[in-house]
């Protein structure tokens, strides 16, 4: 199999030097290069987006653009976690996934997996899959880097789309939907999982082989198509830059999109395998909770934050949730209609007890919070102007999150006694979700836009916070907890 077309060849170099680089600049990013003679510089600000690059707190992207008229579609070429400790790289001769820093990394390639210290790759097989999961299970750093890469893939691309107004090709939007559903299902009970190691390894091996076949087929299809474009439109003396750009765009749509989707699915397969074998099936599970962006998180690490929590003796009953929602709606009535709309949505709680984790001395501990809303409400979140008000809205929500504000609102609703304590705690959790929503509005908006392009939100959407909202509810200084929550992006999934 020939992957040489992933690198720019002499014909393209001559073409770019002759002035054709302006015409094909949009597609040159496929080779991971800048036009000849150009200086590649990073955007000045952390959340700035350009035609071929995007940087945020979750990592960085390099992208290629499809089409010459607005709105263009964008396809990632590289995805890098913060500090470049893990990445997906499709700019070389063969697709590559690196987990960990150079020199001590795990490398995933179509031909197999290479573990730290090994000179050759192990071909994909049950023994290779087991060796991979064993390595991840024994190395906290590699496990952290793997989940950091997952978070980068999930958060960066929709945020880029929302910032630039560009669109996702259909296959990429569909892949995003699959990832969102996997992540949002983090609260399922581990008792439903099949924890037989041999079964996990066999299932993963079959999935990996199928995914690798997709990657290789897509790479070959793109390489062959790109070769034809070169021959037809880059012949010396007969360069046709416009036709070449159109031809290369068709190649991107024909093969490169599937190449990226297949590589992301390979990463997701490894993440899901690790989640089953290392995060769920390993004992004990009672002292940890599973975070889809951080992996296995010991409860002991949050003992100081949880110590001040005074949760009720049982899960939040329906009447408490209804009262908390009513209080929340009244508290945000002066904020933009988009926030009021979200506040009136259907809220649900996933508790730690649901996933088999119990914290001594505590009753109900919220693990995840989901709010569902109709399509009209969802579209208000991508309306013009909301993003410009984000900082002032966050400041207003933080002010509302102060204990005095919540207590006053609960008292005004006529709620007293033990019910007031439960409602106050839940209102703070719901406010925390609204704060994170505004902090990561662009990530949420990008996901909504992708789903809308597929016609998938006719029944509305659900937004899930997959971290631990009780961090904010149980500390004397809620702002500390809100900062912790803000490091985790919200997950959007189509409703129904």
MARTI-743145 format. One record per residue (C-alpha): residue in one letter; x, y, z. Coordinates in pm, whole numbers, plus 50000, padded with zeros to 5 digits. Example, Ala and Ser with C-alpha at 12.3 -4.5 7.8 and 13.67 -1.06 7.14 Angstrom:
// residues 2
VEXLO  aa      x      y      z
VEXLO   a  51230  49550  50780
VEXLO   s  51367  49894  50714
//
This chain:
// residues 496
VEXLO  aa      x      y      z
VEXLO   x  50000  50000  50000
VEXLO   x  50133  50341  49900
VEXLO   x  50097  50621  50155
VEXLO   x  50341  50850  49974
VEXLO   x  50068  51094  49877
VEXLO   x  50036  51205  50237
VEXLO   x  50362  51397  50182
VEXLO   x  50403  51670  49923
VEXLO   x  50598  51546  49622
VEXLO   x  50836  51740  49390
VEXLO   x  50560  51815  49136
VEXLO   x  50351  51988  49400
VEXLO   x  50657  52169  49534
VEXLO   x  50735  52309  49187
VEXLO   x  50369  52400  49142
VEXLO   x  50358  52589  49470
VEXLO   x  50684  52769  49392
VEXLO   x  50545  52877  49058
VEXLO   x  50259  53064  49227
VEXLO   x  49994  52797  49235
VEXLO   x  50005  52788  49614
VEXLO   x  49740  53057  49638
VEXLO   x  49494  52842  49448
VEXLO   x  49555  52524  49646
VEXLO   x  49637  52672  49985
VEXLO   x  49311  52538  50126
VEXLO   x  49400  52179  50042
VEXLO   x  49774  52196  50105
VEXLO   x  49699  52133  50471
VEXLO   x  49639  51768  50387
VEXLO   x  50013  51725  50367
VEXLO   x  50063  51906  50696
VEXLO   x  50261  52187  50531
VEXLO   x  50236  52555  50462
VEXLO   x  50266  52685  50102
VEXLO   x  50630  52709  49996
VEXLO   x  50799  53020  50128
VEXLO   x  50527  53089  50384
VEXLO   x  50586  53110  50755
VEXLO   x  50358  52892  50966
VEXLO   x  50270  53084  51283
VEXLO   x  50031  52996  51562
VEXLO   x  49733  53225  51627
VEXLO   x  49808  53503  51876
VEXLO   x  49524  53422  52110
VEXLO   x  49448  53090  52275
VEXLO   x  49106  53048  52119
VEXLO   x  49182  53195  51778
VEXLO   x  49092  52997  51468
VEXLO   x  49244  53023  51122
VEXLO   x  49187  52843  50796
VEXLO   x  49410  52553  50892
VEXLO   x  49470  52570  51267
VEXLO   x  49285  52604  51595
VEXLO   x  49406  52614  51955
VEXLO   x  49220  52601  52285
VEXLO   x  49263  52478  52641
VEXLO   x  49180  52127  52518
VEXLO   x  49466  52109  52265
VEXLO   x  49517  52200  51900
VEXLO   x  49393  52111  51553
VEXLO   x  49529  52134  51201
VEXLO   x  49257  52114  50939
VEXLO   x  49196  52100  50567
VEXLO   x  48904  52283  50408
VEXLO   x  48671  52133  50150
VEXLO   x  48507  52358  49892
VEXLO   x  48570  52710  49767
VEXLO   x  48239  52870  49867
VEXLO   x  48089  52930  50209
VEXLO   x  48018  52743  50421
VEXLO   x  48324  52527  50372
VEXLO   x  48358  52186  50534
VEXLO   x  48659  52126  50757
VEXLO   x  48846  51798  50809
VEXLO   x  49104  51757  51089
VEXLO   x  49449  51644  50978
VEXLO   x  49609  51639  51323
VEXLO   x  49453  51648  51671
VEXLO   x  49685  51711  51964
VEXLO   x  49613  51695  52336
VEXLO   x  49753  51970  52562
VEXLO   x  50130  51967  52571
VEXLO   x  50134  51733  52268
VEXLO   x  50135  51438  52506
VEXLO   x  49903  51249  52271
VEXLO   x  49792  51302  51914
VEXLO   x  49624  51174  51602
VEXLO   x  49843  51249  51301
VEXLO   x  49726  51189  50943
VEXLO   x  49987  51413  50780
VEXLO   x  50257  51148  50735
VEXLO   x  50294  50842  50519
VEXLO   x  50069  50634  50743
VEXLO   x  49801  50728  50999
VEXLO   x  49944  50738  51350
VEXLO   x  49804  50763  51701
VEXLO   x  50056  50848  51974
VEXLO   x  49968  50806  52343
VEXLO   x  50232  50961  52566
VEXLO   x  50533  51186  52496
VEXLO   x  50800  51107  52238
VEXLO   x  51043  50846  52364
VEXLO   x  50799  50669  52595
VEXLO   x  50486  50661  52384
VEXLO   x  50243  50390  52281
VEXLO   x  50201  50401  51903
VEXLO   x  49888  50277  51727
VEXLO   x  49915  50222  51351
VEXLO   x  49712  50032  51093
VEXLO   x  49972  49755  51102
VEXLO   x  49971  49716  51479
VEXLO   x  50070  49858  51819
VEXLO   x  50416  49950  51944
VEXLO   x  50467  49968  52319
VEXLO   x  50732  50181  52495
VEXLO   x  51082  50042  52450
VEXLO   x  50986  49817  52158
VEXLO   x  51152  49861  51817
VEXLO   x  50884  49688  51615
VEXLO   x  50507  49694  51611
VEXLO   x  50303  49394  51722
VEXLO   x  50048  49308  51456
VEXLO   x  49689  49343  51572
VEXLO   x  49594  49021  51747
VEXLO   x  49440  48916  52080
VEXLO   x  49785  48906  52238
VEXLO   x  49865  49258  52108
VEXLO   x  49536  49395  52240
VEXLO   x  49597  49236  52581
VEXLO   x  49951  49378  52591
VEXLO   x  49811  49722  52507
VEXLO   x  49546  49719  52779
VEXLO   x  49794  49576  53031
VEXLO   x  50031  49865  52953
VEXLO   x  49752  50120  52998
VEXLO   x  49639  49952  53319
VEXLO   x  49987  49970  53467
VEXLO   x  50071  50325  53359
VEXLO   x  49869  50609  53507
VEXLO   x  50044  50856  53275
VEXLO   x  49953  50670  52956
VEXLO   x  49596  50626  53078
VEXLO   x  49570  51000  53148
VEXLO   x  49712  51081  52804
VEXLO   x  49464  50846  52633
VEXLO   x  49165  51012  52796
VEXLO   x  49313  51356  52731
VEXLO   x  49328  51269  52361
VEXLO   x  48967  51155  52369
VEXLO   x  48868  51486  52526
VEXLO   x  49067  51680  52264
VEXLO   x  48899  51495  51975
VEXLO   x  48556  51546  52128
VEXLO   x  48589  51914  52228
VEXLO   x  48818  52082  51975
VEXLO   x  48638  52007  51649
VEXLO   x  48288  52133  51741
VEXLO   x  48441  52441  51907
VEXLO   x  48631  52513  51585
VEXLO   x  48314  52477  51378
VEXLO   x  48124  52715  51605
VEXLO   x  48401  52976  51593
VEXLO   x  48444  52967  51215
VEXLO   x  48097  52887  51085
VEXLO   x  48236  52595  50885
VEXLO   x  48056  52262  50864
VEXLO   x  48132  51898  50932
VEXLO   x  48112  51642  50651
VEXLO   x  47827  51399  50708
VEXLO   x  48051  51108  50810
VEXLO   x  48228  51323  51069
VEXLO   x  47901  51449  51215
VEXLO   x  47778  51089  51241
VEXLO   x  48098  50985  51417
VEXLO   x  48055  51272  51662
VEXLO   x  47706  51144  51739
VEXLO   x  47842  50797  51817
VEXLO   x  48112  50939  52045
VEXLO   x  47860  51161  52224
VEXLO   x  47630  50868  52298
VEXLO   x  47920  50659  52432
VEXLO   x  48039  50938  52658
VEXLO   x  47691  51027  52781
VEXLO   x  47632  50664  52882
VEXLO   x  47911  50680  53142
VEXLO   x  47656  50651  53422
VEXLO   x  47538  50301  53341
VEXLO   x  47578  50050  53618
VEXLO   x  47897  49840  53599
VEXLO   x  47691  49539  53696
VEXLO   x  47561  49529  53338
VEXLO   x  47909  49484  53193
VEXLO   x  48053  49151  53082
VEXLO   x  48380  49131  53273
VEXLO   x  48539  48824  53117
VEXLO   x  48887  48928  53004
VEXLO   x  48898  48681  52713
VEXLO   x  48563  48809  52583
VEXLO   x  48675  49172  52606
VEXLO   x  49000  49101  52421
VEXLO   x  48830  48898  52147
VEXLO   x  48559  49160  52089
VEXLO   x  48814  49440  52082
VEXLO   x  49041  49255  51841
VEXLO   x  48753  49204  51596
VEXLO   x  48654  49569  51622
VEXLO   x  49012  49690  51576
VEXLO   x  49065  49474  51267
VEXLO   x  48741  49601  51112
VEXLO   x  48835  49960  51191
VEXLO   x  49186  49917  51051
VEXLO   x  49040  49780  50727
VEXLO   x  48830  50098  50700
VEXLO   x  49138  50315  50762
VEXLO   x  49352  50135  50506
VEXLO   x  49079  50133  50242
VEXLO   x  49016  50505  50290
VEXLO   x  49389  50584  50277
VEXLO   x  49431  50387  49957
VEXLO   x  49127  50553  49802
VEXLO   x  49257  50898  49886
VEXLO   x  49610  50818  49762
VEXLO   x  49485  50689  49426
VEXLO   x  49251  50984  49377
VEXLO   x  49523  51234  49466
VEXLO   x  49761  51066  49221
VEXLO   x  49507  51114  48943
VEXLO   x  49472  51483  49031
VEXLO   x  49849  51529  49010
VEXLO   x  49871  51359  48673
VEXLO   x  49582  51553  48523
VEXLO   x  49640  51903  48656
VEXLO   x  50001  51940  48778
VEXLO   x  50193  51831  48469
VEXLO   x  50486  52075  48409
VEXLO   x  50382  52346  48166
VEXLO   x  50014  52247  48184
VEXLO   x  49926  52342  48540
VEXLO   x  49555  52407  48596
VEXLO   x  49532  52529  48957
VEXLO   x  49156  52575  48975
VEXLO   x  49083  52231  48834
VEXLO   x  49346  52079  49064
VEXLO   x  49186  52242  49369
VEXLO   x  48843  52107  49270
VEXLO   x  48984  51761  49202
VEXLO   x  49173  51751  49535
VEXLO   x  48859  51862  49718
VEXLO   x  48675  51566  49568
VEXLO   x  48955  51339  49690
VEXLO   x  48922  51471  50042
VEXLO   x  48551  51400  50039
VEXLO   x  48605  51058  49880
VEXLO   x  48868  50920  50114
VEXLO   x  49028  51147  50369
VEXLO   x  48710  51201  50571
VEXLO   x  48669  50824  50612
VEXLO   x  49037  50800  50703
VEXLO   x  48993  51044  50992
VEXLO   x  48666  50882  51106
VEXLO   x  48827  50536  51107
VEXLO   x  49127  50658  51307
VEXLO   x  48903  50823  51567
VEXLO   x  48702  50502  51595
VEXLO   x  49029  50318  51663
VEXLO   x  49097  50554  51955
VEXLO   x  48740  50516  52080
VEXLO   x  48769  50137  52065
VEXLO   x  49079  50147  52285
VEXLO   x  48910  50389  52527
VEXLO   x  48601  50170  52556
VEXLO   x  48812  49858  52608
VEXLO   x  49010  50028  52883
VEXLO   x  48685  50152  53038
VEXLO   x  48556  49796  53059
VEXLO   x  48871  49614  53161
VEXLO   x  49055  49871  53370
VEXLO   x  48788  50110  53495
VEXLO   x  48488  49883  53550
VEXLO   x  48595  49521  53577
VEXLO   x  48900  49574  53794
VEXLO   x  48836  49555  54168
VEXLO   x  48748  49736  54377
VEXLO   x  48492  49963  54212
VEXLO   x  48329  50093  54528
VEXLO   x  48604  50349  54598
VEXLO   x  48623  50504  54250
VEXLO   x  48395  50668  53999
VEXLO   x  48435  50655  53623
VEXLO   x  48482  50983  53439
VEXLO   x  48465  50958  53057
VEXLO   x  48735  51224  53016
VEXLO   x  48967  51129  53303
VEXLO   x  48916  50756  53346
VEXLO   x  48922  50591  53688
VEXLO   x  48904  50860  53958
VEXLO   x  48949  50757  54326
VEXLO   x  48687  50903  54558
VEXLO   x  48961  50946  54822
VEXLO   x  49111  51223  54610
VEXLO   x  48797  51428  54669
VEXLO   x  48752  51344  55036
VEXLO   x  48835  51698  55140
VEXLO   x  48586  51847  54898
VEXLO   x  48319  51593  54980
VEXLO   x  48359  51627  55356
VEXLO   x  48138  51933  55375
VEXLO   x  47855  51788  55165
VEXLO   x  47533  51717  55347
VEXLO   x  47338  51516  55094
VEXLO   x  46997  51370  55177
VEXLO   x  46966  51013  55296
VEXLO   x  46826  50891  54964
VEXLO   x  46835  50987  54596
VEXLO   x  46680  51321  54511
VEXLO   x  46306  51242  54492
VEXLO   x  46098  51371  54202
VEXLO   x  45931  51643  54408
VEXLO   x  46271  51781  54513
VEXLO   x  46384  51794  54151
VEXLO   x  46061  51970  54050
VEXLO   x  46098  52228  54330
VEXLO   x  46465  52285  54246
VEXLO   x  46379  52342  53879
VEXLO   x  46108  52593  53975
VEXLO   x  46354  52782  54194
VEXLO   x  46617  52777  53918
VEXLO   x  46374  52917  53659
VEXLO   x  46281  53206  53888
VEXLO   x  46648  53280  53965
VEXLO   x  46747  53313  53597
VEXLO   x  46440  53503  53476
VEXLO   x  46648  53818  53416
VEXLO   x  46907  53634  53204
VEXLO   x  46884  53576  52825
VEXLO   x  46592  53365  52701
VEXLO   x  46830  53087  52592
VEXLO   x  46929  53026  52957
VEXLO   x  46569  53047  53073
VEXLO   x  46477  52792  52807
VEXLO   x  46746  52549  52926
VEXLO   x  46642  52599  53289
VEXLO   x  46285  52492  53206
VEXLO   x  46407  52172  53040
VEXLO   x  46372  51818  53176
VEXLO   x  46649  51752  53430
VEXLO   x  46771  51412  53549
VEXLO   x  47040  51301  53793
VEXLO   x  47285  51010  53785
VEXLO   x  47405  50938  54139
VEXLO   x  47727  50766  54244
VEXLO   x  47518  50492  54404
VEXLO   x  47372  50415  54061
VEXLO   x  47715  50305  53942
VEXLO   x  47801  50109  54254
VEXLO   x  48005  50371  54441
VEXLO   x  47919  50463  54800
VEXLO   x  48087  50737  55001
VEXLO   x  48091  50688  55377
VEXLO   x  47885  50947  55561
VEXLO   x  47709  51075  55250
VEXLO   x  47367  51011  55107
VEXLO   x  47295  51092  54745
VEXLO   x  47600  51218  54554
VEXLO   x  47529  51345  54201
VEXLO   x  47771  51202  53948
VEXLO   x  47617  51347  53632
VEXLO   x  47338  51585  53544
VEXLO   x  47144  51586  53216
VEXLO   x  46897  51842  53085
VEXLO   x  46684  51775  52777
VEXLO   x  46505  52037  52567
VEXLO   x  46314  52071  52240
VEXLO   x  46464  52175  51906
VEXLO   x  46353  52536  51929
VEXLO   x  46524  52573  52264
VEXLO   x  46842  52405  52135
VEXLO   x  46865  52645  51841
VEXLO   x  46856  52946  52075
VEXLO   x  47196  52831  52204
VEXLO   x  47353  52894  51863
VEXLO   x  47176  53225  51810
VEXLO   x  47379  53535  51729
VEXLO   x  47495  53740  52024
VEXLO   x  47478  53485  52305
VEXLO   x  47849  53408  52288
VEXLO   x  47937  53778  52316
VEXLO   x  47752  53796  52647
VEXLO   x  47909  53477  52786
VEXLO   x  48145  53643  53036
VEXLO   x  47880  53869  53186
VEXLO   x  47632  53579  53201
VEXLO   x  47888  53361  53381
VEXLO   x  47948  53640  53632
VEXLO   x  47574  53669  53694
VEXLO   x  47537  53292  53739
VEXLO   x  47829  53278  53984
VEXLO   x  47665  53555  54185
VEXLO   x  47343  53352  54190
VEXLO   x  47540  53045  54304
VEXLO   x  47633  53212  54633
VEXLO   x  47467  53037  54925
VEXLO   x  47281  53350  55033
VEXLO   x  47119  53394  54692
VEXLO   x  47008  53031  54677
VEXLO   x  46879  53034  55036
VEXLO   x  46676  53346  54967
VEXLO   x  46525  53198  54652
VEXLO   x  46440  52870  54828
VEXLO   x  46281  53056  55120
VEXLO   x  46083  53274  54880
VEXLO   x  45941  52956  54729
VEXLO   x  45810  52856  55072
VEXLO   x  46042  52556  55108
VEXLO   x  46166  52491  55462
VEXLO   x  46334  52231  55680
VEXLO   x  46509  51925  55537
VEXLO   x  46349  51988  55198
VEXLO   x  46516  52329  55183
VEXLO   x  46859  52168  55233
VEXLO   x  46802  51916  54955
VEXLO   x  46657  52173  54714
VEXLO   x  46941  52419  54784
VEXLO   x  47204  52155  54710
VEXLO   x  47036  52055  54385
VEXLO   x  46984  52415  54272
VEXLO   x  47358  52473  54312
VEXLO   x  47428  52167  54099
VEXLO   x  47192  52291  53826
VEXLO   x  47348  52637  53834
VEXLO   x  47691  52473  53799
VEXLO   x  47576  52307  53477
VEXLO   x  47449  52641  53341
VEXLO   x  47784  52802  53425
VEXLO   x  47979  52531  53245
VEXLO   x  47734  52560  52954
VEXLO   x  47826  52926  52909
VEXLO   x  48199  52861  52961
VEXLO   x  48194  52598  52684
VEXLO   x  47911  52743  52475
VEXLO   x  48109  52710  52152
VEXLO   x  48167  52338  52208
VEXLO   x  47796  52286  52272
VEXLO   x  47696  52503  51975
VEXLO   x  47930  52313  51741
VEXLO   x  47774  51981  51841
VEXLO   x  47422  52119  51789
VEXLO   x  47513  52253  51443
VEXLO   x  47655  51915  51338
VEXLO   x  47344  51728  51454
VEXLO   x  47112  51982  51293
VEXLO   x  47292  51936  50960
VEXLO   x  47201  51567  50977
VEXLO   x  46840  51639  51071
VEXLO   x  46890  51460  51403
VEXLO   x  46742  51708  51652
VEXLO   x  46378  51714  51546
VEXLO   x  46294  51578  51892
VEXLO   x  46541  51810  52062
VEXLO   x  46871  51748  52242
VEXLO   x  47006  51643  52580
VEXLO   x  47309  51808  52741
VEXLO   x  47505  51605  52997
VEXLO   x  47777  51712  53236
VEXLO   x  47988  51398  53286
VEXLO   x  48191  51506  53587
VEXLO   x  48108  51541  53958
VEXLO   x  47882  51843  54029
VEXLO   x  47890  51770  54402
VEXLO   x  48242  51913  54399
VEXLO   x  48073  52251  54380
VEXLO   x  47793  52157  54620
VEXLO   x  48012  52032  54902
VEXLO   x  48284  52293  54942
VEXLO   x  48281  52610  55144
VEXLO   x  48399  52805  54840
VEXLO   x  48181  52693  54548
VEXLO   x  48398  52883  54298
VEXLO   x  48677  52630  54353
VEXLO   x  48443  52351  54255
VEXLO   x  48311  52544  53955
VEXLO   x  48663  52583  53823
VEXLO   x  48708  52204  53846
VEXLO   x  48380  52151  53661
VEXLO   x  48483  52395  53390
VEXLO   x  48768  52167  53283
VEXLO   x  48518  51913  53149
VEXLO   x  48320  51980  52828
VEXLO   x  47946  51919  52811
VEXLO   x  47817  51635  52596
VEXLO   x  47530  51695  52353
VEXLO   x  47325  51403  52220
VEXLO   x  47008  51397  52007
VEXLO   x  46697  51345  52217
VEXLO   x  46497  51025  52187
//
